Amino acid sequence: GITTFWRTDICRIDNTKFAVAWTTTSGGTMKLAVGTISGTSVTMGTVFQASEGGYGPSLAWDSTNSRLILTYNEQSSMRYHTFSISGTTLTNVQAGQTAVSSTEQGGVTYLSTVDKFVPTCTTASVFEGSIDDNASNTSPRGV
């Protein structure tokens, strides 16, 4: 379950389902889980451990392709995982890829008009980039 944590993010998947990501205060372990809401009850799925040293999670839901993306900081790079979801079970589609090196990630959103995840990150300037729907292609560019 979720105990002591910091730097969290939550993402709506549909009217009764959400994903939450957090970093534990002991050891900086990045975790996430999917939950469902029914009436006044919340049921959480199995916790997925994404990283041993990651922090600063950001989540986005791709409603077109039914994919969840988690971006986070680890070893001075912005990294990401993509997941498919069945019920409250996460399946890791793309594991721990580096999107941009030597940077800090700021957040991520999904733009259905271009079918891309768009993360933001900082180095000496601000970058924006895109990760395609299955997160197999990244294309950061300076702004």
C-alpha positions as CSV (number, residue, x, y, z in Angstrom):
1,G,0.0,0.0,0.0
2,I,0.9,3.6,0.1
3,T,2.7,4.6,3.3
4,T,5.2,7.4,3.6
5,F,5.6,9.2,0.3
6,W,6.3,12.5,-1.4
7,R,6.1,14.0,-4.9
8,T,2.9,12.4,-6.1
9,D,0.8,12.7,-9.2
10,I,-2.7,11.4,-10.0
11,C,-4.3,10.9,-13.4
12,R,-8.0,10.3,-14.4
13,I,-8.4,7.3,-16.7
14,D,-12.2,7.2,-16.8
15,N,-15.3,8.0,-14.6
16,T,-14.4,5.2,-12.1
17,K,-10.6,4.6,-12.6
18,F,-7.5,6.6,-11.8
19,A,-3.7,6.0,-11.6
20,V,-1.5,7.4,-8.9
21,A,2.3,7.6,-8.8
22,W,4.5,8.4,-5.8
23,T,8.1,8.4,-4.6
24,T,8.7,6.8,-1.2
25,T,10.6,8.8,1.4
26,S,12.7,5.8,2.3
27,G,15.1,5.1,-0.6
28,G,13.4,7.2,-3.2
29,T,11.5,4.3,-4.8
30,M,9.1,5.3,-7.6
31,K,5.8,3.4,-7.5
32,L,2.4,3.5,-9.1
33,A,-1.0,1.8,-9.0
34,V,-4.4,1.9,-10.5
35,G,-7.5,2.4,-8.4
36,T,-11.2,2.2,-9.0
37,I,-14.0,4.0,-7.2
38,S,-17.5,2.5,-6.6
39,G,-19.8,4.6,-4.4
40,T,-17.7,5.4,-1.4
41,S,-15.2,2.5,-1.8
42,V,-11.8,2.8,-3.4
43,T,-10.0,-0.4,-4.5
44,M,-6.3,-0.2,-5.4
45,G,-4.5,-2.7,-7.7
46,T,-1.1,-4.2,-7.3
47,V,1.7,-1.7,-6.7
48,F,4.2,-1.5,-9.6
49,Q,7.8,-0.4,-8.8
50,A,9.1,1.7,-11.7
51,S,12.4,2.8,-10.3
52,E,14.8,2.5,-7.4
53,G,16.1,6.1,-7.6
54,G,13.4,8.0,-9.5
55,Y,11.5,11.0,-8.3
56,G,9.1,13.7,-9.5
57,P,6.4,11.5,-11.2
58,S,4.1,12.8,-13.8
59,L,1.2,10.8,-15.4
60,A,-0.9,11.2,-18.5
61,W,-3.6,9.0,-20.1
62,D,-3.8,8.4,-23.8
63,S,-7.5,7.7,-24.3
64,T,-7.1,7.1,-28.0
65,N,-4.7,4.1,-27.6
66,S,-5.5,3.2,-24.0
67,R,-2.0,3.8,-22.7
68,L,-0.7,5.4,-19.4
69,I,2.6,7.2,-19.4
70,L,4.8,7.8,-16.4
71,T,7.6,10.3,-16.7
72,Y,10.1,10.9,-13.9
73,N,13.6,12.1,-13.0
74,E,16.4,9.5,-12.5
75,Q,20.2,10.0,-12.7
76,S,19.9,13.5,-14.1
77,S,17.7,12.3,-17.0
78,M,14.0,12.3,-17.8
79,R,12.8,8.7,-18.1
80,Y,9.5,7.1,-18.9
81,H,7.4,3.9,-18.8
82,T,4.2,3.3,-20.8
83,F,1.6,0.9,-19.5
84,S,-1.6,-0.8,-20.7
85,I,-4.3,-1.3,-18.1
86,S,-6.8,-4.1,-17.6
87,G,-9.0,-3.6,-14.6
88,T,-6.5,-2.4,-11.9
89,T,-3.6,-4.4,-13.4
90,L,-0.7,-2.5,-15.1
91,T,1.3,-4.1,-17.9
92,N,4.6,-2.4,-18.6
93,V,4.7,-1.8,-22.4
94,Q,7.9,0.3,-22.5
95,A,10.2,0.0,-19.5
96,G,12.4,2.8,-18.1
97,Q,13.5,4.5,-21.3
98,T,15.5,7.7,-21.3
99,A,13.7,10.4,-23.1
100,V,16.1,13.3,-22.6
101,S,19.5,13.1,-20.9
102,S,21.0,15.7,-18.5
103,T,17.7,17.3,-17.6
104,E,14.8,17.4,-15.1
105,Q,11.3,16.6,-16.3
106,G,8.5,18.9,-15.5
107,G,5.3,17.1,-16.5
108,V,3.6,15.3,-19.3
109,T,0.2,15.5,-21.1
110,Y,-1.4,13.6,-24.0
111,L,-2.6,15.6,-27.1
112,S,-5.2,13.6,-29.0
113,T,-5.1,16.0,-31.9
114,V,-1.6,14.8,-32.8
115,D,-1.7,11.4,-31.0
116,K,1.4,12.2,-28.9
117,F,2.5,12.4,-25.3
118,V,4.2,15.7,-24.7
119,P,6.6,15.9,-21.8
120,T,8.4,19.1,-20.7
121,C,11.8,19.2,-19.2
122,T,14.5,21.7,-18.3
123,T,18.2,22.0,-18.9
124,A,19.7,25.4,-19.5
125,S,16.5,26.2,-21.4
126,V,13.0,24.7,-21.7
127,F,12.5,21.7,-24.0
128,E,9.3,20.2,-25.3
129,G,9.2,16.9,-27.1
130,S,6.9,14.1,-28.1
131,I,6.7,10.4,-27.4
132,D,4.5,8.5,-29.9
133,D,1.5,6.5,-28.7
134,N,3.5,3.4,-27.8
135,A,6.4,5.5,-26.6
136,S,8.9,4.0,-29.0
137,N,10.0,7.3,-30.5
138,T,11.1,10.4,-28.8
139,S,11.9,13.7,-30.4
140,P,12.9,16.5,-28.0
141,R,13.5,19.9,-29.3
142,G,14.5,23.2,-27.8
143,V,11.9,26.0,-27.5
